[in-house]
């Protein structure tokens, strides 16, 4: 049982969330210098993380949208 309905929209399992996070981190790498300090800290922290929560994945998607569109 999922703990939140948004889990289905996130890619559902931990492995798939982490893989998407890795892809998003690479996608927004060119924009790190343009990020606000809290965004840059989050990006750096996620580089070292071995997991990705649903909330973190949504924030990474927001950063992708902010910087690549």
Secondary structure, DSSP 8 states (H G I E B T S, - for coil): --SSTTHHHHTSSHHHHHHHHHHHHHHHGGGGGGS-HHHHHHHHHHHH-S---HHHHHHHHHHHHHHH-
